[in-house]
Structure formats: C-alpha cells, structure tokens
Amino acid sequence: AISFAHRIDRLRQGDRALILTKVATALQAILYEKADALAKKAASFNASANSAARTSSAAWCLAGWAILPAHWMD
C-alpha cells in the first residue's frame, strides 16, 4: 500500500511538473514573440536597404545620362 506521505510527495511532483510545463510554455511564447519581432525588424531593414540600393542605382543612371552627352560633345 502507498503511504499517505508518498501520495503527497507524488502530488507535489505532479504540481512541480505542471508548474515547470507552464513556465516552459510561457518562455516559449516570449521567445517566439521576440523572434517574430526580430524577423520583422530584419525584413524592415532589408526593405530599407533595397530601397536605398534602388535610389542609388537610379542616381547613377541619371548621372550617367547627364555625363554622356557632355562626353559626346568633346
């Protein structure tokens, strides 16, 4: 037969396991939220970098068209 103290000990172990499971689930949710926020920041940074690259490319293109006719006139 299982003693009363042994039953109480099993209940406490179950409670600890339940608490640890809840803590792990909460930490997992926090980590997913942080990872999602970092992914959004990275995507935003990437979009900004792509926009800057397009602007730079357009500026070089316009500069080329401005220089080219002057070169032809020499």
Backbone as CSV, one residue per row, in Angstrom:
resi,resn,N_x,N_y,N_z,CA_x,CA_y,CA_z,C_x,C_y,C_z
1,ALA,0.840,-1.188,0.000,0.000,0.000,0.000,0.883,1.249,0.000
2,ILE,0.398,2.246,-0.683,1.132,3.509,-0.762,0.786,4.342,0.466
3,SER,1.808,4.840,1.133,1.569,5.640,2.332,1.025,7.014,1.952
4,PHE,0.428,7.656,2.937,-0.134,8.983,2.729,0.967,9.976,2.336
5,ALA,2.111,9.878,3.006,3.230,10.779,2.704,3.719,10.566,1.276
6,HIS,3.715,9.313,0.828,4.142,9.011,-0.541,3.167,9.613,-1.553
7,ARG,1.872,9.545,-1.237,0.858,10.151,-2.125,1.049,11.664,-2.209
8,ILE,1.278,12.278,-1.044,1.506,13.729,-1.018,2.737,14.080,-1.857
9,ASP,3.794,13.283,-1.725,5.022,13.512,-2.494,4.755,13.404,-3.991
10,ARG,3.959,12.425,-4.392,3.611,12.283,-5.817,2.817,13.483,-6.315
11,LEU,1.881,13.953,-5.486,1.100,15.133,-5.868,2.010,16.349,-6.036
12,ARG,2.960,16.506,-5.121,3.893,17.635,-5.216,4.741,17.534,-6.476
13,GLN,5.183,16.331,-6.800,5.961,16.147,-8.029,5.120,16.492,-9.250
14,GLY,3.850,16.092,-9.221,2.937,16.434,-10.319,2.747,17.934,-10.425
15,ASP,2.609,18.590,-9.253,2.469,20.048,-9.244,3.721,20.719,-9.811
16,ARG,4.891,20.228,-9.412,6.142,20.791,-9.929,6.230,20.615,-11.441
17,ALA,5.853,19.442,-11.899,5.898,19.190,-13.343,4.934,20.110,-14.076
18,LEU,3.748,20.306,-13.504,2.762,21.189,-14.127,3.272,22.632,-14.154
19,ILE,3.849,23.067,-13.045,4.389,24.430,-12.977,5.524,24.603,-13.986
20,LEU,6.420,23.625,-14.040,7.528,23.712,-14.998,7.022,23.723,-16.436
21,THR,5.980,22.953,-16.705,5.394,22.941,-18.051,4.812,24.308,-18.391
22,LYS,4.111,24.905,-17.422,3.527,26.234,-17.662,4.616,27.290,-17.866
23,VAL,5.670,27.213,-17.060,6.781,28.163,-17.205,7.453,27.986,-18.567
24,ALA,7.681,26.733,-18.951,8.312,26.467,-20.248,7.443,26.976,-21.390
25,THR,6.133,26.787,-21.283,5.218,27.262,-22.325,5.242,28.789,-22.405
26,ALA,5.250,29.450,-21.240,5.298,30.916,-21.223,6.609,31.427,-21.817
27,LEU,7.720,30.792,-21.454,9.013,31.199,-22.018,9.062,30.980,-23.521
28,GLN,8.481,29.886,-23.958,8.451,29.597,-25.396,7.667,30.682,-26.129
29,ALA,6.528,31.091,-25.557,5.726,32.145,-26.183,6.506,33.458,-26.250
30,ILE,7.229,33.770,-25.175,8.029,35.000,-25.160,9.128,34.935,-26.219
31,LEU,9.796,33.786,-26.303,10.868,33.643,-27.294,10.328,33.738,-28.717
32,TYR,9.167,33.121,-28.976,8.570,33.224,-30.307,8.217,34.670,-30.626
33,GLU,7.699,35.394,-29.614,7.341,36.797,-29.822,8.587,37.627,-30.142
34,LYS,9.665,37.390,-29.390,10.917,38.113,-29.640,11.483,37.760,-31.017
35,ALA,11.430,36.482,-31.367,11.936,36.054,-32.676,11.121,36.690,-33.794
36,ASP,9.802,36.777,-33.599,8.939,37.392,-34.605,9.271,38.878,-34.751
37,ALA,9.482,39.554,-33.620,9.832,40.978,-33.668,11.171,41.186,-34.378
38,LEU,12.143,40.320,-34.098,13.442,40.430,-34.771,13.317,40.168,-36.267
39,ALA,12.485,39.203,-36.633,12.285,38.909,-38.054,11.648,40.100,-38.765
40,LYS,10.697,40.757,-38.098,10.060,41.935,-38.696,11.059,43.080,-38.849
41,LYS,11.934,43.259,-37.829,12.959,44.305,-37.931,13.924,44.008,-39.072
42,ALA,14.299,42.745,-39.207,15.214,42.362,-40.283,14.569,42.600,-41.642
43,ALA,13.293,42.266,-41.764,12.586,42.483,-43.030,12.493,43.975,-43.338
44,SER,12.228,44.777,-42.313,12.149,46.226,-42.498,13.503,46.789,-42.914
45,PHE,14.561,46.322,-42.255,15.913,46.769,-42.606,16.250,46.369,-44.033
46,ASN,15.891,45.140,-44.406,16.155,44.649,-45.755,15.410,45.492,-46.782
47,ALA,14.149,45.835,-46.481,13.370,46.665,-47.402,14.011,48.047,-47.536
48,SER,14.481,48.599,-46.422,15.148,49.909,-46.468,16.429,49.834,-47.289
49,ALA,17.183,48.764,-47.088,18.431,48.599,-47.841,18.144,48.447,-49.327
50,ASN,17.109,47.691,-49.665,16.742,47.531,-51.078,16.305,48.858,-51.675
51,SER,15.544,49.638,-50.907,15.093,50.944,-51.381,16.288,51.870,-51.606
52,ALA,17.235,51.851,-50.679,18.437,52.689,-50.826,19.248,52.253,-52.034
53,ALA,19.330,50.960,-52.262,20.078,50.458,-53.421,19.408,50.891,-54.721
54,ARG,18.071,50.848,-54.746,17.352,51.287,-55.959,17.565,52.779,-56.188
55,THR,17.509,53.567,-55.112,17.719,55.013,-55.230,19.126,55.303,-55.733
56,SER,20.103,54.596,-55.163,21.493,54.784,-55.588,21.661,54.402,-57.053
57,SER,21.043,53.308,-57.452,21.126,52.857,-58.841,20.504,53.885,-59.780
58,ALA,19.358,54.433,-59.378,18.699,55.447,-60.202,19.565,56.705,-60.299
59,ALA,20.208,57.071,-59.194,21.073,58.260,-59.206,22.260,58.052,-60.136
60,TRP,22.863,56.876,-60.108,23.982,56.583,-61.010,23.514,56.600,-62.463
61,CYS,22.335,56.094,-62.696,21.791,56.075,-64.061,21.594,57.505,-64.570
62,LEU,20.985,58.354,-63.733,20.772,59.752,-64.127,22.101,60.478,-64.319
63,ALA,23.060,60.209,-63.438,24.378,60.841,-63.576,25.039,60.404,-64.878
64,GLY,24.877,59.144,-65.223,25.438,58.633,-66.474,24.827,59.331,-67.672
65,TRP,23.514,59.523,-67.640,22.850,60.194,-68.755,23.239,61.664,-68.826
66,ALA,23.555,62.264,-67.678,23.974,63.674,-67.677,25.401,63.823,-68.199
67,ILE,26.257,62.864,-67.898,27.665,62.937,-68.311,27.839,62.540,-69.775
68,LEU,27.067,61.569,-70.234,27.234,61.019,-71.571,27.132,62.072,-72.682
69,PRO,26.090,62.915,-72.696,26.026,63.914,-73.777,27.204,64.888,-73.755
70,ALA,27.674,65.241,-72.556,28.826,66.148,-72.467,30.065,65.479,-73.063
71,HIS,30.205,64.194,-72.862,31.334,63.453,-73.414,31.249,63.411,-74.945
72,TRP,30.027,63.278,-75.463,29.856,63.215,-76.916,30.200,64.543,-77.584
73,MET,30.033,65.643,-76.850,30.251,66.957,-77.442,31.730,67.304,-77.567
74,ASP,32.598,66.584,-76.901,34.043,66.879,-76.987,34.594,66.596,-78.352
